[in-house]
Amino acid sequence: MFSTGQLIFGILFFIAFVLIVGYQYRKDLNLHKKYYKGTIWVLLAFIGFIAMIAAIKFVFI
């Protein structure tokens, strides 16, 4: 499906992308803690809402 060169490029690109994103996240970690505290509750509410929709679907269908 893919040539050897494409696979090598894809793997190297993925590794470089993960390293760069990880580095940038670590660099901005203090800003994230300062400006985005409390967002875990929004995430939990969103997951709960999706779970509630799925539960309703399985109960009524």
C-alpha positions as CSV (number, residue, x, y, z in Angstrom):
1,M,0.0,0.0,0.0
2,F,2.8,2.4,0.9
3,S,6.3,2.4,-0.4
4,T,9.3,2.0,2.0
5,G,10.2,5.7,1.7
6,Q,6.7,6.8,2.6
7,L,6.6,4.5,5.6
8,I,10.0,5.9,6.8
9,F,8.8,9.4,6.2
10,G,5.6,8.8,8.1
11,I,7.3,7.3,11.1
12,L,9.9,10.0,11.3
13,F,7.3,12.7,10.9
14,F,5.2,11.2,13.7
15,I,8.2,11.0,16.0
16,A,9.2,14.6,15.3
17,F,5.6,15.8,15.7
18,V,5.2,14.1,19.1
19,L,8.6,15.5,20.3
20,I,7.8,19.0,19.2
21,V,4.3,19.0,20.6
22,G,5.6,17.5,23.9
23,Y,8.3,20.2,24.1
24,Q,5.9,23.0,23.5
25,Y,3.4,21.6,26.1
26,R,6.2,21.4,28.7
27,K,7.3,24.9,27.9
28,D,3.7,26.3,28.3
29,L,2.8,24.2,31.3
30,N,2.8,27.1,33.8
31,L,0.6,29.2,31.6
32,H,-1.8,26.3,31.2
33,K,-2.0,25.9,35.0
34,K,-2.6,29.7,35.4
35,Y,-5.2,30.3,32.7
36,Y,-7.0,27.0,32.3
37,K,-7.5,25.8,35.9
38,G,-11.0,24.3,36.4
39,T,-11.4,23.2,32.8
40,I,-11.3,19.5,34.0
41,W,-14.9,20.1,35.2
42,V,-16.0,21.2,31.8
43,L,-14.4,18.0,30.3
44,L,-16.1,15.8,32.9
45,A,-19.5,17.5,32.3
46,F,-19.1,17.0,28.5
47,I,-18.2,13.3,29.0
48,G,-21.1,12.9,31.4
49,F,-23.5,14.5,28.9
50,I,-22.3,12.2,26.1
51,A,-22.7,9.2,28.4
52,M,-26.2,10.3,29.3
53,I,-27.2,10.6,25.6
54,A,-25.8,7.1,25.0
55,A,-27.7,5.7,28.0
56,I,-31.0,7.3,26.9
57,K,-30.4,5.8,23.4
58,F,-29.9,2.3,24.8
59,V,-32.9,2.6,27.2
60,F,-35.4,3.8,24.6
61,I,-34.2,1.9,21.5
